[in-house]
Amino acid sequence: MKPMQKLAAIALSAAIASIALTAGVPAQEKKAASDAFPLGKKPEIQVGQTYTVETFDAWELLCVKTAKGPEPCEIGQLVLDGKGTPISDMRVFPLPPGQPAIAAATVIAPLGIDLQRGMLMAIDKNKPKQYPFAVCNNVGCVARIGFTPLELESLRNGKQARISVNIYGRPNNVLDIPVSLKGFAKAYAALQKRLIEERKKATPAKADKKK
């Protein structure tokens, strides 16, 4: 018998013997073996932690765990470059009625960009709009964006948004960041439904306080 065949035969014999021994092991001993090698489980979501409720193609419905009361939610997308490295992050959420913008977004662009030129954003072939950066931290530079009803509809029906920033010290060097809109409409609809449900949960609590 060849060496490899011999090793395979030994391994197979050991496996058969193990199965035979396990079959005769009492239930108590099986439980002890199970306790010694516990199966993993999902970690519990902690208060203040952001977690994914549901995924819709390129977009996720994200909520923050609270001790009690409504959970703040939004939809988001972590944008990766060609090497799979995070290059941008975009979060979208509805705004209260009574103002020109009905939805808003926070967009994180990478560090090392020209802040004075701000950020351009275009949806499909529509003309881009320019937005200023609000703040920079060790993660990136943040821009806050408001969407009109028409712009939100463009996001719902669009295929791609394009974020453009200038590299600092290189005025002719523009970094274009494509943001897929696949799944955006479904994700935003799920977000609106979730927020309505959260408000309904909070309503009885308010009524009890008045009593």
C-alpha positions, 0 to 999 in steps of 0.5 A: 500500500502506498504511503498516502493510501495508508494514511487515508486508511488510518484516518478513515478507520479513526473516523469510523471508530470515533463515530462508533464510540460516540454512539455508545456514549451516554447522554450526560457525557455527550452534554459534557462534550458539548459544553466543552466546545460550545457553538458560537452565537451572535453578540448582543446589540448594546445600547448606543450601538448602530446595527443593520436591520435589513439590506437592500442591494447597495443600501442598508437600513441602520438603527441605533439601539436605545434603552427604551423609546424610539430608535433613530434610524437612517439608510446608508452605504459604505463606499469601497474603492477598487481594492475594497478599501472604504473611501466614503460613507453616505447616510440618508434620513427624512427631515421634519415637514415645513422646510425646503429640504424633505430629506438630508444626508451626511457624506464622509469624504477621505482626508487630504482634499481641498476643503475650500472647493467643497464637494460636488454631487451629481445624480446620473446625468443631472447637473452637479451641486456644490456643498461645503464641508462642515467638519473633519476628524480622524475618519474623514471630512463630513458634508451635510446635504439637503434634498428637495422633493425633486432630488429625492425622487431622482435618488429613488429612480436613479442608478448612480450618484457621483461625489467629486472632490479635489485633492489638496495641492493638486487643483487639477486632480479630481477624485470621483466617488461613484455611489450606487443607487441600487436598492435606494428606493426600497431602503428609503421606503423601509426607513419611512415605514420603520419610523412610522412604526417607532412613532406608533410605539411611542404614542401610547407612552405619551398618553400614559404620562398625561394620565 
